Amino acid sequence: MARETLSAAVMAGGQSRRMGRDKTLLRLHGEPLIARTVRRLHTLTDDVLVVTNEPHKYAALHLNARFVQDVGGPGQGPLAGIAAALQAAHTERVAVVAADMPFLNTALLRFLADYAPNADVVVPVIEAGRPETLHAIYGRGALPAILQALREGRRRIVAFFEDVNVAYVPADALRPLDPDLRSFLNANTPEEWARVLALAQADDETMG
């Protein structure tokens, strides 16, 4: 995968209701999650986007990214964010990730980008029936189907999958690069964030 063939987009539009505070600004090793994610994505591509309807929240962080807002404005859900990323990207394919994945593995994202180059969507499936739609590759060829789904009020990310070519990647194909599948850990709740901090501390102790 060449850097110039892939863009990357961070979905930062969640409400953080279960966390009780803005999870994108939680700090790991002193670095806000949103900044950590943008920094890591720059090892894949020079074209990094942050999709948010509140870009002012991140002004003080001076993120090395372009900001775009959801298609149709606030309240449309993450599918509208994916549409915005595809419209704004400088390339035909976009790695889309959530802003609250502290252990993103860029080698794994590179693997996904190469897995099925002609698919409209390349999406991991870690648990049966639950595609990891916010850790996936989307091609611009999917944009018409996404926009049609949004026009029809179908806002679930998978709403357009039946209309495009989707490559599903099983967990066993990912484990050589990410044995514990940490890439897919989210920080949606205080309990999940506590687990993230414990894992990070254990890593530090192992490396130290």
C-alpha positions as CSV (number, residue, x, y, z in Angstrom):
1,M,0.0,0.0,0.0
2,A,1.5,3.3,-1.1
3,R,0.9,6.4,1.2
4,E,-0.6,8.3,-1.7
5,T,-3.3,5.7,-2.3
6,L,-5.0,5.9,1.1
7,S,-6.5,8.6,3.2
8,A,-7.5,8.2,6.9
9,A,-10.4,9.7,8.8
10,V,-11.1,9.8,12.6
11,M,-14.7,9.8,13.6
12,A,-15.0,12.3,16.4
13,G,-18.7,13.0,16.5
14,G,-19.8,10.8,19.4
15,Q,-21.6,12.3,22.4
16,S,-19.6,10.4,25.1
17,R,-22.7,9.9,27.1
18,R,-21.6,6.7,28.7
19,M,-18.2,8.1,29.5
20,G,-19.6,11.2,31.1
21,R,-16.9,13.4,29.6
22,D,-15.4,13.9,26.2
23,K,-13.6,10.6,25.5
24,T,-11.6,12.0,22.6
25,L,-9.8,14.3,25.0
26,L,-8.9,11.5,27.6
27,R,-5.1,11.4,28.0
28,L,-3.0,8.3,27.6
29,H,0.7,8.9,28.4
30,G,-0.2,12.6,28.6
31,E,-1.5,12.7,25.0
32,P,-5.2,13.2,24.2
33,L,-6.7,10.2,22.4
34,I,-7.6,12.3,19.3
35,A,-4.1,13.5,19.0
36,R,-2.6,10.0,19.5
37,T,-4.9,8.7,16.8
38,V,-4.0,11.5,14.3
39,R,-0.3,11.0,15.0
40,R,-0.5,7.3,14.3
41,L,-2.5,7.6,11.2
42,H,0.2,9.9,9.7
43,T,2.4,6.9,9.5
44,L,0.0,5.6,6.9
45,T,-0.8,8.7,4.9
46,D,-0.4,12.4,4.7
47,D,-4.1,12.9,4.2
48,V,-5.7,12.7,7.6
49,L,-9.2,14.0,8.3
50,V,-11.1,14.5,11.6
51,V,-14.8,14.3,11.1
52,T,-16.6,16.4,13.7
53,N,-19.3,19.1,13.9
54,E,-17.4,20.8,16.7
55,P,-13.9,21.4,15.4
56,H,-13.4,24.3,17.9
57,K,-13.0,21.7,20.6
58,Y,-9.6,20.7,19.2
59,A,-8.2,24.2,18.3
60,A,-5.8,24.2,21.2
61,L,-4.3,20.8,20.1
62,H,-3.2,22.0,16.7
63,L,-3.9,18.7,15.1
64,N,-2.1,17.9,11.8
65,A,-5.4,17.1,10.1
66,R,-8.2,18.6,8.0
67,F,-11.6,19.0,9.6
68,V,-14.8,18.1,7.9
69,Q,-18.4,18.0,9.1
70,D,-21.0,15.4,8.7
71,V,-23.0,15.3,5.5
72,G,-26.4,16.8,6.3
73,G,-25.2,18.4,9.5
74,P,-25.3,17.3,13.1
75,G,-27.5,14.4,14.3
76,Q,-27.1,12.3,11.2
77,G,-24.9,9.6,12.9
78,P,-21.6,8.1,11.9
79,L,-22.7,7.1,8.4
80,A,-22.9,10.8,7.5
81,G,-19.4,11.1,8.8
82,I,-18.1,8.4,6.6
83,A,-19.8,10.1,3.6
84,A,-18.1,13.4,4.5
85,A,-14.7,11.7,4.7
86,L,-15.2,10.0,1.3
87,Q,-16.2,13.3,-0.2
88,A,-13.3,15.2,1.2
89,A,-10.5,12.6,0.9
90,H,-7.7,13.2,-1.6
91,T,-7.7,9.5,-2.5
92,E,-10.2,6.9,-3.6
93,R,-10.0,4.9,-0.3
94,V,-10.2,5.9,3.3
95,A,-9.3,4.1,6.5
96,V,-12.0,5.0,8.9
97,V,-11.4,4.7,12.6
98,A,-13.1,5.8,15.8
99,A,-11.4,8.4,18.0
100,D,-11.6,6.2,21.1
101,M,-9.3,3.3,20.0
102,P,-6.2,3.8,22.0
103,F,-4.3,0.8,20.6
104,L,-4.6,1.4,16.9
105,N,-2.2,-0.9,15.0
106,T,-1.2,0.8,11.8
107,A,0.3,-2.4,10.4
108,L,-3.2,-3.9,10.8
109,L,-4.8,-1.0,8.9
110,R,-2.2,-1.4,6.2
111,F,-3.1,-5.1,6.0
112,L,-6.8,-4.2,5.6
113,A,-6.0,-1.6,2.9
114,D,-4.2,-4.4,0.9
115,Y,-6.7,-7.2,1.7
116,A,-9.3,-6.7,-1.1
117,P,-8.2,-3.7,-3.2
118,N,-11.3,-3.8,-5.4
119,A,-13.9,-4.0,-2.6
120,D,-16.0,-1.0,-1.8
121,V,-15.7,-1.9,1.9
122,V,-13.2,-4.0,3.8
123,V,-14.4,-4.6,7.3
124,P,-13.1,-6.9,10.1
125,V,-15.5,-9.2,11.9
126,I,-14.2,-9.9,15.4
127,E,-17.5,-11.3,16.8
128,A,-20.0,-13.2,14.6
129,G,-22.5,-10.8,13.1
130,R,-20.8,-7.6,14.3
131,P,-18.6,-6.0,11.7
132,E,-16.1,-3.4,13.0
133,T,-17.5,-0.6,10.9
134,L,-15.4,2.1,12.6
135,H,-12.2,0.3,11.9
136,A,-12.5,-0.4,8.2
137,I,-11.6,0.7,4.7
138,Y,-14.2,2.5,2.6
139,G,-13.9,3.2,-1.1
140,R,-15.4,6.2,-2.9
141,G,-17.3,3.7,-5.1
142,A,-19.6,3.2,-2.0
143,L,-20.5,6.9,-1.8
144,P,-23.6,6.8,-4.0
145,A,-25.1,3.9,-1.9
146,I,-24.2,5.7,1.3
147,L,-25.9,8.9,0.2
148,Q,-28.9,7.0,-1.0
149,A,-29.2,5.3,2.4
150,L,-29.0,8.7,4.2
151,R,-31.7,10.2,1.9
152,E,-33.9,7.3,2.9
153,G,-33.3,7.8,6.6
154,R,-31.3,4.5,6.9
155,R,-28.5,5.7,9.2
156,R,-27.0,2.5,10.5
157,I,-23.5,2.1,9.0
158,V,-24.3,-1.3,7.6
159,A,-27.5,0.0,5.9
160,F,-25.8,0.3,2.5
161,F,-23.7,-2.9,2.7
162,E,-26.1,-5.0,0.6
163,D,-25.8,-2.5,-2.2
164,V,-22.0,-2.6,-2.6
165,N,-19.1,-5.1,-2.6
166,V,-18.1,-5.8,1.0
167,A,-15.0,-7.9,2.0
168,Y,-15.4,-9.3,5.5
169,V,-12.1,-10.1,7.2
170,P,-12.2,-12.8,9.9
171,A,-10.4,-12.4,13.2
172,D,-8.0,-15.2,12.5
173,A,-6.6,-13.3,9.6
174,L,-5.8,-10.4,11.9
175,R,-4.2,-12.2,14.8
176,P,-0.8,-12.5,13.2
177,L,-0.5,-8.7,13.4
178,D,-2.6,-8.2,16.5
179,P,-2.7,-11.4,18.6
180,D,-5.0,-9.9,21.3
181,L,-7.0,-7.8,18.9
182,R,-6.3,-4.7,21.0
183,S,-6.9,-2.5,18.0
184,F,-10.6,-2.9,18.5
185,L,-10.7,-1.9,22.1
186,N,-12.9,1.1,22.7
187,A,-13.1,3.6,25.6
188,N,-16.8,4.1,25.8
189,T,-17.3,3.9,29.6
190,P,-15.2,4.6,32.7
191,E,-14.8,0.8,33.2
192,E,-13.4,0.4,29.6
193,W,-11.1,3.4,30.1
194,A,-9.8,1.8,33.4
195,R,-9.0,-1.3,31.4
196,V,-7.1,0.7,28.8
197,L,-5.0,2.4,31.5
198,A,-4.3,-1.0,33.1
199,L,-3.1,-2.5,29.8
200,A,-1.0,0.6,29.0
201,Q,0.6,0.4,32.5
202,A,1.3,-3.4,32.0
203,D,2.9,-2.6,28.7
204,D,5.1,0.0,30.3
205,E,6.2,-2.4,33.0
206,T,7.0,-5.1,30.5
207,M,9.1,-2.7,28.3
208,G,10.8,-1.2,31.4
